[in-house]
Structure formats: C-alpha cells, structure tokens
Amino acid sequence: KDPGNRDGKAYSHRFPAANMALAFVNQDKPQMDVIEKFLKSGFITPDIFAVSPVEEGKGETAMVRRTVPKTDSGPQANTTFAVGEEAESTGTAVIRDVGQVAAPIDKAAPPLKPGSTVRVDVVVRTRAIGHFFPGGTVDAFDVWLELQGRDATGKVVYWSGMVTDGGKGPVEPGAHFYRSYQLDGEGNPIDKRNAWQARSVLYVRLIPPGAADVAHYRIRIPADAVGPITLTAKLNYRKFAHVYTQFAYAGQPKPGQEHLISAHANSAEWSYDPKNIPANVSGKIKGEIPDLPIVTVASAEAKLPLAGSSAGTTAAQWRQVTDKKDRERWNDYGIGLLQQGDLKGAEFAFKKATEAEPGYADGWLNVARALIREGEVEAAKPYVNKAIAITPGLPRGYFFKAMIQKAQGDYDGALASLRTVEAKYPRDRVMLNQMARLLFLKRQYKEALAVLERVGLVDPEDVQMHYTAMVCWRALGNTEKAAREQTLFQRFKADESSQAITAKRRLQSPEDNNERQPIHEHESVPLQSIPRAAESAVTAGG
C-alpha cells in the first residue's frame, strides 16, 4: 500500500504558484488550469472606491512636500525590492487640502456633468497572502492595474492599461504597474534578467501583505457621453513581461552592437526576429515567439451617473457614506494613501473608518500614525489613547505611544511602552531597534548593544542596527568595533548617488517618470488610436 494513500487518493504534488509561461509553452492545459485557479483565488482585490472633482486650469491648492520628522526616519536600505511597514525607513510626505470627495462610489457617486473632469481612486488590497504582491523576480513580470470606462452606448471614454497589438503586445507605458523598475549603469531598463548590471532603481511598487495601494485616474468625461459610465478595473498578470519573452526566444544584439555590452550596462540595440529562435528551444512551441496568456487576477466594476441636460447648473453633492460594513474599505483607502505619503488624505480616510465603526481600535490608531508622520505628535496622543482604551494591551498602540514619547523627550516612558510590545513580540526588530536607539539617547551604550545583538539574530544585514551599533561603539571609544560596524553600515545602506543614473530614463520616458512619483495620476491612452476592433472586444485578460 502506498504510504500516501488516503481513502484511495494521494495529495497532489502540483505547485501552482504563478508561472503560466512554463505550462503554456509546454501546452500543459491541466497545469495552466490549476495556476489560473490559484491566481484567481481571491488573495487580492480591487475596489473602485472614490471620485473627486478636478477643476482643470483653475489653480488647485498646491501640495506641500515635507520630509519625515527625524524621530521617525532611519537610514535607507540598499535594496531593489520594496520596503514595507517592518522597516523604519519612510519616504517624503505630502500635505494637501483633501477637498471634495464622494465615496464609496457605489453608494455616494453624484451625477457628473458631461464635459467635466474627475479623479477616480482605485484601491488594491492584499488579503490571503503572506508576502509582497507580486513576489519573486519582480523585474520580469507584467503586472498592472487596468481601468476602462464605457458610456451607456458602449463607447470607450477612458482606457488606462491597454495592451497593444490586440492584447498580445506590450502594455501601454502609462499604466499603473506593480514591479521593481531597475536600471543599469547607463540608465537602460533591466529587462533581460540581467540583474548583475543593475546599478539603480527608478521605482519599486509592491503591496505588502495585509496592506493596500491606491491608483489615481484622471477621467475627462466627453460632452456627448451617455450615462451612466461603467468603470471596470482589472488586475492583470502576465508572466513573463512581453519584452523579456521576446528576448528569451529571439533576442540577439544587432550587428556591430556587441561592444555596447559590458559588466555594468547593456546599451546595445536588439533584434527580436523570430528567425533568431534556436531550433532546440525548450517547450512545444517552436519557430515562433509565444503570446503568453494574461490572467485577470481580480476585477471590480462601478458606475458613474451622469447629469442630464435638465440638471442645469446644480452643483454635484460630494458626500461620504460611513456604514459599518464599509469600515474596511475606508481603512484600506487610508492605508494606500498613507503608503504614498498622502498624510492628510490618509487622516481623512481613517477618521471615516472610525465613524463607520467606533469600536475598531486600529482606525483610531491609524489616525495617530498619519499625525505622527506629519510631526503632529501632540495631536496624535488622544487617538493612541483611544485605541488602547478599546483594546487594552494593544502592542501596536504601545509602539506608537512610544514614538510620541520619544519625540517629546520622555525616553523612560517610551522604553516602558516598548517593553509592553516586547512582552508580546520579543523578536520584533523594529521595536528592538527603537529600544536600542532610546538606550543610546540615554547614553546606556552597553545596554543598547545588547539589544542590537538580538536584532542581528533576526536580520544580520539590518542597516539601522549597524548604524546604531556604530555610534554606540564610538561613544564607548572602541574604534576597531566602530570601524567594523561603519563598514557594514555603508555596505547595506542605500547609495543615494545612484539616483543620478535615473535622470536619463526620466527624460526619455515621461510615463516612467510619472509612475516614479509616489502620488501620480494616470491619463487615458489617446482614444482615437484605439483600433475599432478593440472598441468592441473584451479587454485584456477578460
């Protein structure tokens, strides 16, 4: 009897993961079906959530960028991957007037005037997933959020994220991508799995587990549009990226270009002629470059009502609905805005979450997080206290209470709060790093180093740990150990000067430069350029 026999059945040894390419080129339909089912299992969801008016050309309130308060910042890690909430490093924040907004769209969208312009916000949230989305070799996939709008006649009035060549070519460059966009030493995209030539990162956009991202779309409603406008958001997944598939099958440097390839850069022009495909290429597809399938991982739909001609000049009513069942949606919206550094937008959304469910402790705590990042630590105090009152002993509550106490110079109080966190999560390296920093500020250098040893057991490459250890050993007069920690700190910290490499790509591609900004909006592709067949066809991945 087979040891794996369970009532005449054995556990499947399939590993679906997310690699459609291998199963596709091997024409393995059963494996493709398993992978597609896995990709559509609901571990991530989009939500067309909010709409706001855009008064083009009328001088909106300018966004004011400010750096993160020094009490909440840390050295940046040298990585081509994303950094989530588990690290101290945070980016530039933005202070802006939230203005008018209607949300959720399905409950609060006002009739919009044809000929007007609006901004639509789509939230993408990770759910049953324990790592960043996407994971793996995130420089080699096509993963993007597509948004299409059609009026009541079926006419396309907006399209971001269209796939060219009838759904078989590259994704239009202005789409909202999830990837690590790396550059070689001469500013060329790392798109051939040539990671050894990576010298800089243009941007990284991945969603941490249990977190969210917000994509912003600027939609100009045609004057002749017939309402309502149906918006369809699709999170699309193609492994591998179109350009990499071309390279893997048929990529060859054009004659005379070989000298432009070095250990640091690949500036050669490449030919992707199918004639270059070797006869012994792996898989069952021979003599042609395969059109890898696009899987729509998840989708959402919402309708924007349009005001009729009889509406006259009546102003739209921009309102927010805060039903209890919408608490998660408001909270996810706030998380996505906070990740982008939109502090006032995040604060607004989190406060709506507390209105929807006053007993939700994390809603109050998240308001405090936005205020702390803004430097408004005194204003954050009552929100942290409210969260702890709702859930006594809440570790996150005591962590952010410690951040407030630290900012206000109450180092003993901050340490006491962190001890509460430590009792629950003794191996949390963010908490331990903060504890070590506080001990350093109290000039308890040996005690700080003892805490940092615990950080090293979790992550020996933690850049904050090596920095604090360096300054502690300097304070103790041990120049040899301080020099060692300085060497490790410089090894693992980000090379700020490498960002100069991005200038070339930012100048060459306005779309890539736009996507690089933490807060940005997506325009539609030129609608007159959409082939008539595409107007009536189902969009990519449908």
N, C-alpha and C positions, 0 to 999 in steps of 0.2 A: 504494500500500500504506500502510495506517495505521502510523505510526511506533510505535504501542503494540502492534502485532500480535506476539504470541509464540505461534507454532505455532497460529495461528487463534484465540487468546484474548487479551484485554486485561485489565490489572489492574482490579479493582473500584474504583469511586470512592465506594462507600458508606463512611460514617463512623458505625459503630455507636454508639460512646460509650455513654451510659446514659440517653438521653432516650426513654423509652417513650411519654410523653404525646403528643408530636407525631405519631408514627407511628400511635398508637391513634386519635386524633381524626380523622386523615386516612384511617383504615381501610386502612392500608398494611401488609397482612399480611406480605409478604416482608421489609420493613424491621423489623417487630416481631420476626420470627423471628431475624434477624441480631443485633438488640440483645439478645434473650434469650440467644442462644448466647454472646454476648460476656460478659454478666453472669454466666453460669454456667460460665465458662472456668477456674475454679479459682484465681483470683488472691487469694482469701481463703477461710479455712476455719475452722469452729468445732470445738471439741473439748470434750465433756463430760468433765472431767478428774478432779475431786476431790470427795470428800464428807467432811463433818466433823459430829460430833455437836453439837447445841445443847441445853444444859441450861437451858431457859427458867425464869426466875424464881429461879435459884439463885446469882445474883451472880457473873457471869463476871469474869475478870481485866480490869480497866479498861484501855482503850487510852490511852496517854500521847502527846499530841501535842507535838512539838518542832519548832522552826524549823530550817531548813537551816543548817549551820555557815557562818559568814560567808566562809570561804575558798572556798566552793563556790557562793555566791549572786551574783546580779547584778541590776541594775535590770530590772523587768518591761517588756516591750514593749507599746505601745498597739496592740492587735490584737483583732479579733473572730474570728480563726482560731486553730487550735491551734499550740502551740509544741512542737517535738519535741526530739530529742537534739542538734540542731545549735545550740541556744541554751544559754546558761549558766543561765537562769532556771529555778528549780525551786520546787516548792510545799512545803507543810507536810508533814512526815514523821510517821509513826506508829510507835511502839514497842509491841509486844504479845507476849503469850505465844502461840506458834503452836498449841500444844495438839495434840489428836489429829486425824489426817487419814488418809484412805485414798486412794491414787492410784497409777496411773491407775485409774479406776472399773472399766473393763472387765477389769482383772486383779486388783484388790485390794479391791473393794467387799465389806464384810462383810454378813451377813444383818442387816437392820434390824428393829427391833421395831415392829409396828403401834402407832400412838398416839404414837410418838416424833417429834421434830423434828430435821431435819438441814439443813445448808447445803451446797448443790451449787455448785461453781465451774465456769463455762464459759469456756474460753479462745477468743478470736477472734484469728487471726493473719493479717496481710497477707503475701502471697507475691510473685507476679509483678506487682508494681505499684510504680511509681516516685514516687508521691505519697501524701499522706494519704488515708485512706478514711473517709467519702466525700470526693470532691473537688467543686470548683465552688461553686455557690451553696448552701452547706451550711445556710442558714437556711430553705430552701424545700422540702426533701425529707422524706419519711417513711422513715427507715432505722432499723431496730430489731432487737434480738435477742429472739426468741420462744422460750419454753420451756414445753412441755406435758408433763404426766405422766399416764399412764393405768395402771390396775392390770390384772391378767390378765383381768378381765371386760369391759374396755373402758371402765370408768367413769373419767371425768376426775377426778383427785385434786389437780391443780395446773395453773394456767394463768397465765402472765405474758406480756403482749404480745398479748392477744386483740384482734382488730379487731371493733368493734361493727357493728351493723346487718348481720349476716350476712356479714361480711367486706367490706362496702362503705363503712363509715363511718370515723370517726376511730379511731386506735389508742388503747387504754385508756391513761390518763395515767401509770400506774405502770410502764410498760415501760422497758427499757434502750435508750435512744436514742443514735444517733450523729448529732450535729448541733451547730450553733452556735446557742444559745438567747439571742437578743438582746432588749433591752428599750428602749422609747422613754423620753422624759424623764419620763413619769408612771408608768412601771413596767408598761406594756402590752407584750405579746409582739409582736415584729416578725414578723408572719406574712402580710404582704401585699406582700412585696418592697419595703417602704418603708424601705430601708436608710438614707436620708438622715435619718430620725428616730431612728436607733439612738444611744443615749447610754450604755448599759451592757451588760454581758454577764452573764447568770445562770450559764451554764456553757458550756464547749466540750468535746465528747468526739469526737475523731477519732483514728484509729490511724495512726501514722507508717509509712512503708514499711519492711518488714522487722522490724516490731515486733508487739506483741500487747496485748490488753486482756483483763481478767478481769471477768466479771459474776458476782455472788453472788446466789443464790436460796435463800430460807428456805422449806423444804417441810415442812409438817405432814402426816405420814402418817396417814390415817384409821384408827381402831381396827379397822374392818371391812374394810380393804383386803385384796385377794387378790394375793399376789405372783406374779411379780415386777412391779415398777413400771417401765414403759418410758418413758424420758425422750426427748423429741425436741426438739432445738434447731434453729431456723431463723433464718437471717439474711435478713430481708425488706427489699425495696427498692421504694418507690413514688415515682415522680417524676410529679407533684409531691405535696406534702403535701395531705391532704384539705381542710384549711381554705383553703389557697391556691387550689385548684381551684374551690371554692365561690365564692371572691372573684373569681377571674379571669372566671368566666362570669356570675355574677349578683349580685356584691357592690354594694350601694347603701346609703349611710347612711340610717338610718331618719329620717323627717320630724322636723325640729327638732333634729337632732343635728350638723348641719354645723359649728356654731360650736365643737364639741369637737375639731375637727381643725386642727392648726397645724403650723408648720415643725418643732416639737420633739416632738409627740406626736399620737396618734390614739386618743382615748378615746370615740369615738362608738360607738353600737350599730349593727350592720349587719344588713341583710336579705339573705338568700340565696334569695329566692323565685325559682323558675325563670321567673316572669313578667318578671323583670328582664333576662333574656338578650336581647341585641340580635339583630335578625333577620339582620344581616350578620356574625355571629360566624364566626371562621375555622374551617376544618375541615368535615368532612362530617356531624358530629353537630350537629343544630340543635334548639332548643327544649327541651333538657334538659341538665343538668349531667352530664358523663360520669363513670362509675365507673372511674377509671384502674386498670389492672391492677397487681397486686402480684406481684413476681417473687421467688421464693426463690433467692437468690444461692448459698447453700450450706447444707447441713444435716448433722446428726450425730445418732446415736442411742446410748443406753446403757441398761443395765438395772440396777435396784437390787433385789437379792434381799431377801425378807422372811423373818424367822424364823417358824417355825411355832409353834403353841401348845405343842408339846412342848419348845420351846427353854428354857422356864423363865426363870431369871434369869441365864443365861450371858451374860457380857459380850461385846460385839462386839469382834473383833480388828481394830484400826486399824493398817494396815501400808502400807508404800510399796514398790513394785516398781521397781527401777532397772536394767532390762535396757538393753543398749546401744542398741537401736532406739528406746527411749523417751527418749533423751537430749534430743532436740529438744523433746519435749513438756514435759519438766521445765524446760528452759531458757525456753521460751515462757511457761510459767506464771510463772516468776520475773520475766521482763521485764514482764508485765502487772501483777504485784504491785508491782514497782519503780516503774512509771509512776504508780501510785496513791499511792506513798509508804509502802507497807507494807514497811518495811525488813527486819524480822525474817522475815516470810513470804517475801520475795524471797531473803534469805540462805539460808533453809532449802531453797527450791526449787533454787537454784543449786548448793548443796552436793550435792543429789541428782543433779544433772546431771553433776557431777564423778565421783560414784560410778558412774554409768551409763557414762561414757566418760572415764577419767582423762587421756587424751591430747588432750582438747578444750580448747584454751588459753582460749577465751572463757568457758568455765564457771568457771575459776579467777578470771579477770579480773572476771567479773560478781559473784562473791562480794565481791571487793575494792570494787567500785562501791557495793554496798549498805553495806559497812562505812564507806567514805569519807563517804557521805551521812549516816551516823549520827554521824560525827565520830570514829570509831574508826580513825584513820589508822595507828597502830602495828600494830593487829591486821590491817590490810589489807596490810601490806608483804609477808608471805610468799606471799600469793595472787598479787600482781602479779609477784613474782619467779618464781613457778612458771609463770605464763603466758608470761613472757619466755623462760624456760628451755625450754619446749616449742616456742615459735615465736620464735627469735631475731630481733630487729629489729622485733617486732610494734608497729606505730605506736600502736595503742590502749593497749597495755601501757605504753609510754613516756609517753603522755599522762597516764595515771592515776598512774604513778610520779611524774611532775612535780607532780601535785596533792598527793600525800603530802609530797614535798619542800617544796613551797610552804607547806603547813600547818605544817611543822616548822621553818620559817625558813631552809631551805637553798636560797636563791634562785639561787645559781650552779649547784647541782646540778639544780634544776628547769629552768633555762634550757638546760642541756646536754641534758636529756631531751627538751625541746620541739624542740631542733634536730634530733634524730633523727626526730621527727614531721614537721618542716618539710621535711626532705630528701625525704620521700615525698609529702607533701601541702602544697606551698608556698602554696596559696590557701585553706587551711582557716581560716576566720575565727575559729572558736572557739579554735584553737591560737594564732593571731596575737593575739587579744585577751588571752589568758592571758600570752603573751610580753610584750606591752606593759605589762600590769599588773605583772609582775615587774620590768621595767626601771624603772617608776615607783617601786616599792618600794625599788629600789636607787639612786634619785634620778638615774637616767640619763634625764632627761626628753626630750632631743632624740632619743635613740635610740628611746625609746618612741613618739614622734610619727612617726618614720619608719616604724615597724611599723604604726601605725594608718592611715597613708596607704594601705598595702596592703589593709587591711580595707575602706576606703572604695571601693576599686576593685571589691570583691566585692559589698558592700551599703552604699550611701551613707546608708542610714537605720538602720544598726546602732546601737542605743541604748547598748550597752556601749562601743562605740568613741567615741561623742560624750562619754560621761561621763569616760572616761579622758583623752581629749584636753582636756577642760575643766580637770581638776585638774592636768594637765601644764603647760598654758599659765599657769595661776595660779601654779604653782611657779616658772615662768620669769619671772613678773612682767609678762606680756603681757596686760593687762586687756582689750584690744579683742578679741583672738582667743579669750580665755577666755569673754567675754560671748557671742560668736557660738556657740561650742560649747554654752554653757549654754542658749541659745535653742533650738538643735537638739535637745539632750537633753530639754528639757521638752516639745518638740513631739512627740517619738517615744516618750516613756516613758508607761507606763500612768497613767491618772488614778485614783488609789486612792479618791478621794472619790466617784467614780461608783458604787461598790458600794453606797452608801446607797440608790440607786434600787431595788436588788433586794429591799429589805425588804417592799414591798407585795406582790410576786409570791410571795415565800416564805411570807407569811402566808396568802395566798389559796389556794395550792396546796401541800399537804403533799407530793404526789408530785413536783412540780418541786423543792421544797426537798430532798427525799431524793436526787433524781437529781443535784443540785448537789454533794453531798458526794463527795470523791474515793473513799472507801470506803463502800459502802452495800449494803443487801440489798433484794431485790425480793420482795414478798409476792404471793400468788396473787390474782386477781380473786375476788370472792365467788362460790363455785361454784354456790350456789343461784340466782344471777342469770343463769347461762348458759342460753340457750334450749335446749329439748330437741333441736331440730334441729341445733344446733351441737355437741351432745354426740356425735352420730353422723356429723357431716360432717367432711371433711378440713379442717384448719386453714388459715389464710390463706396463700396462695402455694403450696399443695401441688400 
